[in-house]
Amino acid sequence: MQGIPDTIKLFNFSKKGLNFSHIYQVKDFPRMKKLLSNIDDEMKVELSFYIENNSIPCIEGVVKLNAMVNCQRCLNKVNLRLSPSFKLGFLKNEQQGETLDSSFETILNADEAFSTIEFITDEVLISIPMSPMHPHKCQSYQDKERIKQEKHNPFAILKQLKNSHK
Ligand SMILES: [Zn+2]
């Protein structure tokens, strides 16, 4: 195992069967830095490169991180433990994909070289739920709004005024 280079060289790494692992911080990933609030937290990444069926470069990997995002029910922070894993086959054409078993996700027309940071970001972002929420039943922010409105109910004030003029 060695640190992960900044640029992935797809065929080059796959032919050599390289394995990498590195501990990043959330803030090393510009697009994630905007979405998550725990930017100093660690993110462990492992990547393996190999050739499948003598011709298809593949990347298998797993990322482990905590993602601090806003709960869509109560709007407070919720900490999600994520460990997205992926198994990708990079194809020259669709026919090539027929030789891969169904455990592979396939990508067409990949470049030979691409950014490691952007590649990992894409894999992590699709693993974050669209509407993250606390696992427990937190209070809906809409209910909280309702309570606030009741407290400031103008009729309640009118009632008070009436009473004070009695
Ligand atoms: Zn919540």
Backbone and ligand atoms as CSV (ligand in chain L), in Angstrom:
chain,resi,resn,atom,element,x,y,z
A,1,MET,N,N,0.838,-1.209,0.000
A,1,MET,CA,C,0.000,0.000,0.000
A,1,MET,C,C,0.873,1.259,0.000
A,2,GLN,N,N,0.470,2.222,-0.803
A,2,GLN,CA,C,1.185,3.492,-0.835
A,2,GLN,C,C,0.172,4.624,-0.947
A,3,GLY,N,N,0.619,5.854,-0.718
A,3,GLY,CA,C,-0.269,7.012,-0.802
A,3,GLY,C,C,-0.872,7.120,-2.192
A,4,ILE,N,N,-1.988,7.854,-2.301
A,4,ILE,CA,C,-2.677,7.930,-3.592
A,4,ILE,C,C,-2.178,9.140,-4.389
A,5,PRO,N,N,-1.725,8.924,-5.655
A,5,PRO,CA,C,-1.285,10.064,-6.481
A,5,PRO,C,C,-2.454,11.017,-6.776
A,6,ASP,N,N,-2.147,12.269,-7.095
A,6,ASP,CA,C,-3.192,13.263,-7.385
A,6,ASP,C,C,-3.956,12.943,-8.666
A,7,THR,N,N,-3.258,12.291,-9.608
A,7,THR,CA,C,-3.885,11.960,-10.883
A,7,THR,C,C,-3.941,10.444,-11.052
A,8,ILE,N,N,-5.115,9.964,-11.407
A,8,ILE,CA,C,-5.254,8.539,-11.699
A,8,ILE,C,C,-4.858,8.314,-13.153
A,9,LYS,N,N,-3.951,7.349,-13.368
A,9,LYS,CA,C,-3.602,6.953,-14.737
A,9,LYS,C,C,-4.164,5.557,-14.930
A,10,LEU,N,N,-5.332,5.534,-15.549
A,10,LEU,CA,C,-6.169,4.346,-15.543
A,10,LEU,C,C,-5.483,3.069,-16.036
A,11,PHE,N,N,-4.991,3.079,-17.286
A,11,PHE,CA,C,-4.384,1.861,-17.834
A,11,PHE,C,C,-3.060,1.555,-17.151
A,12,ASN,N,N,-2.306,2.603,-16.962
A,12,ASN,CA,C,-1.008,2.463,-16.323
A,12,ASN,C,C,-1.138,1.764,-14.958
A,13,PHE,N,N,-2.027,2.270,-14.095
A,13,PHE,CA,C,-2.183,1.700,-12.749
A,13,PHE,C,C,-2.793,0.301,-12.812
A,14,SER,N,N,-3.752,0.118,-13.735
A,14,SER,CA,C,-4.454,-1.172,-13.812
A,14,SER,C,C,-3.515,-2.287,-14.256
A,15,LYS,N,N,-2.687,-1.983,-15.254
A,15,LYS,CA,C,-1.749,-2.994,-15.745
A,15,LYS,C,C,-0.785,-3.417,-14.659
A,16,LYS,N,N,-0.417,-2.448,-13.823
A,16,LYS,CA,C,0.538,-2.755,-12.750
A,16,LYS,C,C,-0.147,-3.375,-11.531
A,17,GLY,N,N,-1.492,-3.359,-11.538
A,17,GLY,CA,C,-2.225,-3.923,-10.400
A,17,GLY,C,C,-1.945,-3.202,-9.098
A,18,LEU,N,N,-1.940,-1.867,-9.152
A,18,LEU,CA,C,-1.553,-1.092,-7.968
A,18,LEU,C,C,-2.687,-0.989,-6.934
A,19,ASN,N,N,-2.278,-0.939,-5.688
A,19,ASN,CA,C,-3.209,-0.712,-4.575
A,19,ASN,C,C,-2.761,0.518,-3.808
A,20,PHE,N,N,-3.730,1.358,-3.479
A,20,PHE,CA,C,-3.391,2.578,-2.754
A,20,PHE,C,C,-4.310,2.737,-1.563
A,21,SER,N,N,-3.787,3.429,-0.539
A,21,SER,CA,C,-4.681,3.827,0.540
A,21,SER,C,C,-4.159,5.127,1.131
A,22,HIS,N,N,-5.077,5.974,1.539
A,22,HIS,CA,C,-4.663,7.255,2.090
A,22,HIS,C,C,-5.740,7.805,3.021
A,23,ILE,N,N,-5.300,8.520,4.044
A,23,ILE,CA,C,-6.262,9.183,4.920
A,23,ILE,C,C,-6.258,10.669,4.591
A,24,TYR,N,N,-7.361,11.116,4.014
A,24,TYR,CA,C,-7.535,12.523,3.663
A,24,TYR,C,C,-8.329,13.207,4.774
A,25,GLN,N,N,-8.558,14.513,4.593
A,25,GLN,CA,C,-9.535,15.220,5.416
A,25,GLN,C,C,-10.641,15.695,4.475
A,26,VAL,N,N,-11.828,15.884,5.016
A,26,VAL,CA,C,-12.959,16.309,4.182
A,26,VAL,C,C,-12.605,17.572,3.393
A,27,LYS,N,N,-11.833,18.464,4.026
A,27,LYS,CA,C,-11.513,19.735,3.367
A,27,LYS,C,C,-10.574,19.595,2.159
A,28,ASP,N,N,-9.993,18.403,1.964
A,28,ASP,CA,C,-9.173,18.167,0.773
A,28,ASP,C,C,-10.033,18.053,-0.491
A,29,PHE,N,N,-11.361,17.956,-0.310
A,29,PHE,CA,C,-12.276,17.754,-1.433
A,29,PHE,C,C,-13.176,18.990,-1.582
A,30,PRO,N,N,-12.825,19.900,-2.497
A,30,PRO,CA,C,-13.515,21.196,-2.565
A,30,PRO,C,C,-15.045,21.103,-2.644
A,31,ARG,N,N,-15.580,20.189,-3.439
A,31,ARG,CA,C,-17.043,20.122,-3.561
A,31,ARG,C,C,-17.698,19.584,-2.300
A,32,MET,N,N,-17.018,18.713,-1.592
A,32,MET,CA,C,-17.579,18.168,-0.351
A,32,MET,C,C,-17.481,19.179,0.773
A,33,LYS,N,N,-16.446,19.970,0.722
A,33,LYS,CA,C,-16.217,20.996,1.739
A,33,LYS,C,C,-17.412,21.947,1.813
A,34,LYS,N,N,-18.056,22.169,0.657
A,34,LYS,CA,C,-19.210,23.069,0.611
A,34,LYS,C,C,-20.451,22.444,1.230
A,35,LEU,N,N,-20.541,21.130,1.198
A,35,LEU,CA,C,-21.762,20.449,1.634
A,35,LEU,C,C,-21.711,19.936,3.068
A,36,LEU,N,N,-20.512,19.583,3.533
A,36,LEU,CA,C,-20.386,18.999,4.859
A,36,LEU,C,C,-19.802,20.025,5.814
A,37,SER,N,N,-20.196,19.944,7.088
A,37,SER,CA,C,-19.672,20.934,8.024
A,37,SER,C,C,-18.504,20.399,8.846
A,38,ASN,N,N,-18.242,19.092,8.797
A,38,ASN,CA,C,-17.126,18.528,9.569
A,38,ASN,C,C,-15.868,18.423,8.706
A,39,ILE,N,N,-15.385,19.567,8.235
A,39,ILE,CA,C,-14.323,19.565,7.224
A,39,ILE,C,C,-12.958,19.102,7.739
A,40,ASP,N,N,-12.764,19.076,9.059
A,40,ASP,CA,C,-11.478,18.617,9.599
A,40,ASP,C,C,-11.455,17.113,9.843
A,41,ASP,N,N,-12.581,16.456,9.654
A,41,ASP,CA,C,-12.640,15.018,9.924
A,41,ASP,C,C,-11.898,14.203,8.861
A,42,GLU,N,N,-11.481,13.028,9.285
A,42,GLU,CA,C,-10.714,12.155,8.384
A,42,GLU,C,C,-11.608,11.399,7.421
A,43,MET,N,N,-11.003,11.074,6.294
A,43,MET,CA,C,-11.690,10.292,5.269
A,43,MET,C,C,-10.708,9.261,4.773
A,44,LYS,N,N,-11.013,8.000,5.013
A,44,LYS,CA,C,-10.075,6.954,4.609
A,44,LYS,C,C,-10.469,6.389,3.246
A,45,VAL,N,N,-9.519,6.361,2.342
A,45,VAL,CA,C,-9.805,5.899,0.981
A,45,VAL,C,C,-8.870,4.749,0.618
A,46,GLU,N,N,-9.435,3.690,0.057
A,46,GLU,CA,C,-8.635,2.577,-0.476
A,46,GLU,C,C,-9.029,2.336,-1.923
A,47,LEU,N,N,-8.042,2.229,-2.794
A,47,LEU,CA,C,-8.307,1.987,-4.218
A,47,LEU,C,C,-7.439,0.837,-4.723
A,48,SER,N,N,-8.048,-0.044,-5.517
A,48,SER,CA,C,-7.301,-1.130,-6.166
A,48,SER,C,C,-7.537,-1.063,-7.663
A,49,PHE,N,N,-6.466,-1.212,-8.404
A,49,PHE,CA,C,-6.542,-1.173,-9.870
A,49,PHE,C,C,-6.173,-2.543,-10.427
A,50,TYR,N,N,-6.914,-2.986,-11.418
A,50,TYR,CA,C,-6.569,-4.248,-12.074
A,50,TYR,C,C,-7.219,-4.320,-13.450
A,51,ILE,N,N,-6.783,-5.312,-14.228
A,51,ILE,CA,C,-7.343,-5.536,-15.575
A,51,ILE,C,C,-8.233,-6.771,-15.523
A,52,GLU,N,N,-9.446,-6.633,-16.044
A,52,GLU,CA,C,-10.379,-7.759,-16.083
A,52,GLU,C,C,-10.480,-8.252,-17.533
A,53,ASN,N,N,-10.557,-9.547,-17.727
A,53,ASN,CA,C,-10.682,-10.145,-19.071
A,53,ASN,C,C,-9.613,-9.651,-20.054
A,54,ASN,N,N,-8.424,-9.482,-19.576
A,54,ASN,CA,C,-7.264,-9.070,-20.387
A,54,ASN,C,C,-7.382,-7.711,-21.066
A,55,SER,N,N,-8.475,-6.985,-20.838
A,55,SER,CA,C,-8.593,-5.724,-21.584
A,55,SER,C,C,-9.275,-4.576,-20.838
A,56,ILE,N,N,-10.040,-4.876,-19.795
A,56,ILE,CA,C,-10.847,-3.816,-19.177
A,56,ILE,C,C,-10.205,-3.333,-17.875
A,57,PRO,N,N,-9.784,-2.058,-17.844
A,57,PRO,CA,C,-9.223,-1.526,-16.597
A,57,PRO,C,C,-10.341,-1.323,-15.573
A,58,CYS,N,N,-10.076,-1.711,-14.344
A,58,CYS,CA,C,-11.098,-1.642,-13.297
A,58,CYS,C,C,-10.549,-0.958,-12.057
A,59,ILE,N,N,-11.450,-0.281,-11.360
A,59,ILE,CA,C,-11.095,0.306,-10.063
A,59,ILE,C,C,-12.103,-0.183,-9.037
A,60,GLU,N,N,-11.557,-0.742,-7.971
A,60,GLU,CA,C,-12.400,-1.132,-6.860
A,60,GLU,C,C,-11.970,-0.287,-5.675
A,61,GLY,N,N,-12.927,0.166,-4.887
A,61,GLY,CA,C,-12.521,1.006,-3.771
A,61,GLY,C,C,-13.567,1.137,-2.701
A,62,VAL,N,N,-13.120,1.656,-1.573
A,62,VAL,CA,C,-14.040,1.941,-0.478
A,62,VAL,C,C,-13.566,3.219,0.216
A,63,VAL,N,N,-14.539,4.020,0.639
A,63,VAL,CA,C,-14.249,5.269,1.342
A,63,VAL,C,C,-14.978,5.205,2.676
A,64,LYS,N,N,-14.320,5.632,3.738
A,64,LYS,CA,C,-14.999,5.662,5.037
A,64,LYS,C,C,-14.949,7.077,5.583
A,65,LEU,N,N,-16.118,7.604,5.897
A,65,LEU,CA,C,-16.156,8.968,6.423
A,65,LEU,C,C,-17.416,9.210,7.233
A,66,ASN,N,N,-17.379,10.275,8.020
A,66,ASN,CA,C,-18.584,10.791,8.650
A,66,ASN,C,C,-18.969,12.042,7.887
A,67,ALA,N,N,-20.248,12.172,7.586
A,67,ALA,CA,C,-20.729,13.359,6.877
A,67,ALA,C,C,-21.700,14.103,7.779
A,68,MET,N,N,-21.329,15.322,8.143
A,68,MET,CA,C,-22.199,16.140,8.997
A,68,MET,C,C,-23.019,17.045,8.079
A,69,VAL,N,N,-24.310,16.780,8.015
A,69,VAL,CA,C,-25.185,17.551,7.128
A,69,VAL,C,C,-26.426,18.001,7.907
A,70,ASN,N,N,-27.271,18.811,7.279
A,70,ASN,CA,C,-28.484,19.266,7.947
A,70,ASN,C,C,-29.595,18.229,7.799
A,71,CYS,N,N,-30.226,17.905,8.928
A,71,CYS,CA,C,-31.368,17.004,8.907
A,71,CYS,C,C,-32.521,17.721,8.212
A,72,GLN,N,N,-33.181,17.017,7.285
A,72,GLN,CA,C,-34.254,17.658,6.517
A,72,GLN,C,C,-35.568,17.754,7.292
A,73,ARG,N,N,-35.606,17.160,8.500
A,73,ARG,CA,C,-36.834,17.244,9.302
A,73,ARG,C,C,-36.723,18.360,10.343
A,74,CYS,N,N,-35.601,18.374,11.104
A,74,CYS,CA,C,-35.507,19.359,12.194
A,74,CYS,C,C,-34.509,20.474,11.873
A,75,LEU,N,N,-33.766,20.329,10.799
A,75,LEU,CA,C,-32.759,21.297,10.341
A,75,LEU,C,C,-31.539,21.395,11.242
A,76,ASN,N,N,-31.436,20.534,12.265
A,76,ASN,CA,C,-30.208,20.465,13.045
A,76,ASN,C,C,-29.216,19.546,12.324
A,77,LYS,N,N,-27.982,19.531,12.835
A,77,LYS,CA,C,-26.962,18.695,12.203
A,77,LYS,C,C,-27.226,17.219,12.472
A,78,VAL,N,N,-26.955,16.411,11.480
A,78,VAL,CA,C,-27.005,14.969,11.667
A,78,VAL,C,C,-25.707,14.389,11.115
A,79,ASN,N,N,-25.143,13.441,11.875
A,79,ASN,CA,C,-23.875,12.834,11.488
A,79,ASN,C,C,-24.144,11.492,10.809
A,80,LEU,N,N,-23.824,11.404,9.537
A,80,LEU,CA,C,-24.050,10.159,8.799
A,80,LEU,C,C,-22.739,9.404,8.668
A,81,ARG,N,N,-22.761,8.139,9.005
A,81,ARG,CA,C,-21.583,7.298,8.782
A,81,ARG,C,C,-21.715,6.668,7.415
A,82,LEU,N,N,-20.795,7.004,6.537
A,82,LEU,CA,C,-20.884,6.491,5.179
A,82,LEU,C,C,-19.683,5.612,4.869
A,83,SER,N,N,-19.915,4.552,4.122
A,83,SER,CA,C,-18.774,3.784,3.604
A,83,SER,C,C,-19.095,3.321,2.186
A,84,PRO,N,N,-19.168,4.296,1.276
A,84,PRO,CA,C,-19.455,3.932,-0.109
A,84,PRO,C,C,-18.353,3.045,-0.681
A,85,SER,N,N,-18.778,1.990,-1.368
A,85,SER,CA,C,-17.800,1.142,-2.048
A,85,SER,C,C,-18.219,1.032,-3.510
A,86,PHE,N,N,-17.263,0.779,-4.355
A,86,PHE,CA,C,-17.570,0.762,-5.785
A,86,PHE,C,C,-16.657,-0.223,-6.509
A,87,LYS,N,N,-17.143,-0.698,-7.634
A,87,LYS,CA,C,-16.416,-1.651,-8.461
A,87,LYS,C,C,-16.721,-1.259,-9.898
A,88,LEU,N,N,-15.787,-0.577,-10.522
A,88,LEU,CA,C,-16.050,0.037,-11.824
A,88,LEU,C,C,-15.210,-0.588,-12.926
A,89,GLY,N,N,-15.852,-0.827,-14.050
A,89,GLY,CA,C,-15.135,-1.280,-15.239
A,89,GLY,C,C,-15.218,-0.187,-16.295
A,90,PHE,N,N,-14.079,0.193,-16.850
A,90,PHE,CA,C,-14.041,1.298,-17.830
A,90,PHE,C,C,-13.964,0.719,-19.237
A,91,LEU,N,N,-15.008,0.999,-20.017
A,91,LEU,CA,C,-15.158,0.335,-21.323
A,91,LEU,C,C,-14.843,1.239,-22.499
A,92,LYS,N,N,-14.339,0.603,-23.573
A,92,LYS,CA,C,-14.137,1.325,-24.833
A,92,LYS,C,C,-15.446,1.366,-25.614
A,93,ASN,N,N,-16.246,0.319,-25.465
A,93,ASN,CA,C,-17.544,0.272,-26.135
A,93,ASN,C,C,-18.487,-0.617,-25.324
A,94,GLU,N,N,-19.781,-0.552,-25.613
A,94,GLU,CA,C,-20.754,-1.291,-24.811
A,94,GLU,C,C,-20.591,-2.806,-24.915
A,95,GLN,N,N,-20.183,-3.286,-26.102
A,95,GLN,CA,C,-20.014,-4.729,-26.297
A,95,GLN,C,C,-19.018,-5.306,-25.288
A,96,GLN,N,N,-18.016,-4.524,-25.018
A,96,GLN,CA,C,-16.979,-4.958,-24.075
A,96,GLN,C,C,-17.577,-5.276,-22.697
A,97,GLY,N,N,-18.640,-4.527,-22.383
A,97,GLY,CA,C,-19.267,-4.687,-21.074
A,97,GLY,C,C,-19.939,-6.032,-20.884
A,98,GLU,N,N,-20.314,-6.689,-21.984
A,98,GLU,CA,C,-21.005,-7.985,-21.890
A,98,GLU,C,C,-20.117,-9.064,-21.296
A,99,THR,N,N,-18.821,-8.844,-21.317
A,99,THR,CA,C,-17.913,-9.849,-20.766
A,99,THR,C,C,-17.710,-9.691,-19.251
A,100,LEU,N,N,-18.237,-8.596,-18.711
A,100,LEU,CA,C,-18.078,-8.374,-17.265
A,100,LEU,C,C,-19.285,-8.923,-16.509
A,101,ASP,N,N,-19.064,-9.447,-15.312
A,101,ASP,CA,C,-20.222,-9.921,-14.554
A,101,ASP,C,C,-20.978,-8.732,-13.947
A,102,SER,N,N,-22.175,-9.017,-13.444
A,102,SER,CA,C,-23.093,-7.939,-13.061
A,102,SER,C,C,-22.658,-7.183,-11.805
A,103,SER,N,N,-21.603,-7.659,-11.138
A,103,SER,CA,C,-21.162,-6.930,-9.944
A,103,SER,C,C,-20.435,-5.636,-10.318
A,104,PHE,N,N,-20.117,-5.477,-11.608
A,104,PHE,CA,C,-19.423,-4.264,-12.047
A,104,PHE,C,C,-20.400,-3.186,-12.476
A,105,GLU,N,N,-20.057,-1.962,-12.130
A,105,GLU,CA,C,-20.738,-0.811,-12.684
A,105,GLU,C,C,-19.844,-0.385,-13.850
A,106,THR,N,N,-20.431,-0.071,-15.002
A,106,THR,CA,C,-19.561,0.219,-16.144
A,106,THR,C,C,-19.614,1.693,-16.536
A,107,ILE,N,N,-18.495,2.176,-17.019
A,107,ILE,CA,C,-18.366,3.563,-17.449
A,107,ILE,C,C,-17.791,3.542,-18.862
A,108,LEU,N,N,-18.428,4.282,-19.758
A,108,LEU,CA,C,-17.971,4.315,-21.158
A,108,LEU,C,C,-17.008,5.474,-21.398
A,109,ASN,N,N,-16.068,5.241,-22.307
A,109,ASN,CA,C,-15.181,6.308,-22.776
A,109,ASN,C,C,-14.440,7.049,-21.671
A,110,ALA,N,N,-13.809,6.324,-20.809
A,110,ALA,CA,C,-13.058,6.995,-19.747
A,110,ALA,C,C,-11.749,7.555,-20.294
A,111,ASP,N,N,-11.325,8.652,-19.726
A,111,ASP,CA,C,-10.016,9.212,-20.069
A,111,ASP,C,C,-8.935,8.363,-19.411
A,112,GLU,N,N,-7.753,8.439,-19.944
A,112,GLU,CA,C,-6.647,7.715,-19.323
A,112,GLU,C,C,-6.253,8.370,-17.988
A,113,ALA,N,N,-6.292,9.704,-17.958
A,113,ALA,CA,C,-5.874,10.388,-16.733
A,113,ALA,C,C,-7.004,11.269,-16.208
A,114,PHE,N,N,-7.283,11.171,-14.930
A,114,PHE,CA,C,-8.275,12.067,-14.316
A,114,PHE,C,C,-7.946,12.322,-12.847
A,115,SER,N,N,-8.565,13.349,-12.314
A,115,SER,CA,C,-8.259,13.790,-10.954
A,115,SER,C,C,-8.767,12.805,-9.908
A,116,THR,N,N,-7.871,12.390,-9.031
A,116,THR,CA,C,-8.241,11.476,-7.954
A,116,THR,C,C,-9.298,12.104,-7.047
A,117,ILE,N,N,-9.093,13.368,-6.711
A,117,ILE,CA,C,-10.016,14.068,-5.804
A,117,ILE,C,C,-11.427,14.130,-6.395
A,118,GLU,N,N,-11.519,14.479,-7.682
A,118,GLU,CA,C,-12.845,14.576,-8.310
A,118,GLU,C,C,-13.501,13.201,-8.431
A,119,PHE,N,N,-12.705,12.212,-8.750
A,119,PHE,CA,C,-13.214,10.845,-8.868
A,119,PHE,C,C,-13.806,10.376,-7.534
A,120,ILE,N,N,-13.064,10.570,-6.455
A,120,ILE,CA,C,-13.542,10.138,-5.137
A,120,ILE,C,C,-14.775,10.949,-4.720
A,121,THR,N,N,-14.739,12.250,-5.021
A,121,THR,CA,C,-15.888,13.107,-4.678
A,121,THR,C,C,-17.167,12.572,-5.311
A,122,ASP,N,N,-17.105,12.230,-6.589
A,122,ASP,CA,C,-18.298,11.706,-7.274
A,122,ASP,C,C,-18.831,10.456,-6.585
A,123,GLU,N,N,-17.928,9.570,-6.202
A,123,GLU,CA,C,-18.367,8.319,-5.580
A,123,GLU,C,C,-18.980,8.560,-4.202
A,124,VAL,N,N,-18.455,9.547,-3.472
A,124,VAL,CA,C,-18.985,9.818,-2.129
A,124,VAL,C,C,-20.321,10.559,-2.221
A,125,LEU,N,N,-20.406,11.546,-3.098
A,125,LEU,CA,C,-21.623,12.367,-3.156
A,125,LEU,C,C,-22.862,11.542,-3.511
A,126,ILE,N,N,-22.714,10.552,-4.395
A,126,ILE,CA,C,-23.905,9.760,-4.724
A,126,ILE,C,C,-24.328,8.859,-3.568
A,127,SER,N,N,-23.467,8.708,-2.566
A,127,SER,CA,C,-23.833,7.855,-1.428
A,127,SER,C,C,-24.541,8.634,-0.319
A,128,ILE,N,N,-24.579,9.968,-0.432
A,128,ILE,CA,C,-25.272,10.776,0.583
A,128,ILE,C,C,-26.755,10.798,0.240
A,129,PRO,N,N,-27.622,10.410,1.184
A,129,PRO,CA,C,-29.053,10.391,0.868
A,129,PRO,C,C,-29.577,11.770,0.464
A,130,MET,N,N,-30.584,11.792,-0.415
A,130,MET,CA,C,-31.166,13.050,-0.896
A,130,MET,C,C,-31.771,13.842,0.266
A,131,SER,N,N,-32.441,13.154,1.181
A,131,SER,CA,C,-33.049,13.824,2.337
A,131,SER,C,C,-32.518,13.204,3.626
A,132,PRO,N,N,-31.318,13.626,4.021
A,132,PRO,CA,C,-30.753,13.045,5.243
A,132,PRO,C,C,-31.591,13.426,6.468
A,133,MET,N,N,-31.802,12.474,7.367
A,133,MET,CA,C,-32.582,12.726,8.584
A,133,MET,C,C,-31.987,11.975,9.752
A,134,HIS,N,N,-32.312,12.457,10.978
A,134,HIS,CA,C,-31.922,11.725,12.175
A,134,HIS,C,C,-32.619,10.358,12.173
A,135,PRO,N,N,-31.931,9.330,12.669
A,135,PRO,CA,C,-32.594,8.017,12.750
A,135,PRO,C,C,-33.715,8.026,13.796
A,136,HIS,N,N,-33.578,8.850,14.846
A,136,HIS,CA,C,-34.659,8.948,15.840
A,136,HIS,C,C,-35.706,9.936,15.328
A,137,LYS,N,N,-36.843,9.972,15.991
A,137,LYS,CA,C,-37.907,10.846,15.527
A,137,LYS,C,C,-37.664,12.249,16.082
A,138,CYS,N,N,-36.963,13.056,15.323
A,138,CYS,CA,C,-36.685,14.413,15.770
A,138,CYS,C,C,-37.903,15.281,15.462
A,139,GLN,N,N,-37.942,16.468,16.070
A,139,GLN,CA,C,-39.118,17.314,15.886
A,139,GLN,C,C,-39.034,18.037,14.551
A,140,SER,N,N,-40.095,17.986,13.820
A,140,SER,CA,C,-40.133,18.657,12.529
A,140,SER,C,C,-40.042,20.163,12.724
A,141,TYR,N,N,-39.269,20.821,11.867
A,141,TYR,CA,C,-39.154,22.273,11.974
A,141,TYR,C,C,-40.489,22.946,11.660
A,142,GLN,N,N,-41.339,22.249,10.876
A,142,GLN,CA,C,-42.660,22.828,10.587
A,142,GLN,C,C,-43.515,22.873,11.850
A,143,ASP,N,N,-43.420,21.825,12.686
A,143,ASP,CA,C,-44.146,21.823,13.955
A,143,ASP,C,C,-43.639,22.931,14.857
A,144,LYS,N,N,-42.322,23.121,14.859
A,144,LYS,CA,C,-41.740,24.180,15.695
A,144,LYS,C,C,-42.277,25.539,15.264
A,145,GLU,N,N,-42.366,25.744,13.947
A,145,GLU,CA,C,-42.887,27.008,13.415
A,145,GLU,C,C,-44.309,27.238,13.905
A,146,ARG,N,N,-45.104,26.176,13.908
A,146,ARG,CA,C,-46.499,26.283,14.315
A,146,ARG,C,C,-46.597,26.743,15.770
A,147,ILE,N,N,-45.762,26.151,16.621
A,147,ILE,CA,C,-45.776,26.520,18.036
A,147,ILE,C,C,-45.420,27.994,18.200
A,148,LYS,N,N,-44.417,28.422,17.454
A,148,LYS,CA,C,-44.009,29.825,17.513
A,148,LYS,C,C,-45.156,30.738,17.109
A,149,GLN,N,N,-45.848,30.356,16.043
A,149,GLN,CA,C,-46.963,31.176,15.566
A,149,GLN,C,C,-48.072,31.271,16.603
A,150,GLU,N,N,-48.345,30.166,17.283
A,150,GLU,CA,C,-49.396,30.179,18.301
A,150,GLU,C,C,-49.055,31.143,19.426
A,151,LYS,N,N,-47.783,31.149,19.773
A,151,LYS,CA,C,-47.340,32.041,20.858
A,151,LYS,C,C,-47.552,33.502,20.476
A,152,HIS,N,N,-47.382,33.779,19.190
A,152,HIS,CA,C,-47.523,35.156,18.725
A,152,HIS,C,C,-48.861,35.397,18.050
A,153,ASN,N,N,-49.818,34.609,18.418
A,153,ASN,CA,C,-51.153,34.726,17.849
A,153,ASN,C,C,-51.745,36.107,18.158
A,154,PRO,N,N,-52.089,36.890,17.145
A,154,PRO,CA,C,-52.625,38.239,17.397
A,154,PRO,C,C,-53.924,38.214,18.201
A,155,PHE,N,N,-54.708,37.159,18.066
A,155,PHE,CA,C,-55.964,37.084,18.825
A,155,PHE,C,C,-55.709,36.937,20.310
A,156,ALA,N,N,-54.609,36.262,20.629
A,156,ALA,CA,C,-54.253,36.112,22.038
A,156,ALA,C,C,-53.943,37.484,22.630
A,157,ILE,N,N,-53.316,38.333,21.842
A,157,ILE,CA,C,-53.000,39.684,22.328
A,157,ILE,C,C,-54.291,40.496,22.505
A,158,LEU,N,N,-55.198,40.394,21.543
A,158,LEU,CA,C,-56.495,41.083,21.632
A,158,LEU,C,C,-57.220,40.705,22.923
A,159,LYS,N,N,-57.201,39.429,23.211
A,159,LYS,CA,C,-57.857,38.904,24.395
A,159,LYS,C,C,-57.297,39.567,25.659
A,160,GLN,N,N,-55.951,39.660,25.650
A,160,GLN,CA,C,-55.269,40.275,26.801
A,160,GLN,C,C,-55.710,41.719,26.961
A,161,LEU,N,N,-55.778,42.462,25.853
A,161,LEU,CA,C,-56.177,43.869,25.873
A,161,LEU,C,C,-57.582,44.018,26.426
A,162,LYS,N,N,-58.469,43.179,25.922
A,162,LYS,CA,C,-59.869,43.196,26.365
A,162,LYS,C,C,-59.935,43.014,27.872
A,163,ASN,N,N,-59.220,42.011,28.338
A,163,ASN,CA,C,-59.225,41.695,29.757
A,163,ASN,C,C,-58.712,42.863,30.593
A,164,SER,N,N,-57.692,43.554,30.060
A,164,SER,CA,C,-57.103,44.632,30.853
A,164,SER,C,C,-58.030,45.848,30.882
A,165,HIS,N,N,-59.009,45.939,29.937
A,165,HIS,CA,C,-59.942,47.072,29.933
A,165,HIS,C,C,-61.188,46.810,30.742
A,166,LYS,N,N,-61.298,45.629,31.284
A,166,LYS,CA,C,-62.479,45.299,32.081
A,166,LYS,C,C,-62.507,46.068,33.386
L,1,ZN,ZN,ZN,-33.577,15.820,12.779
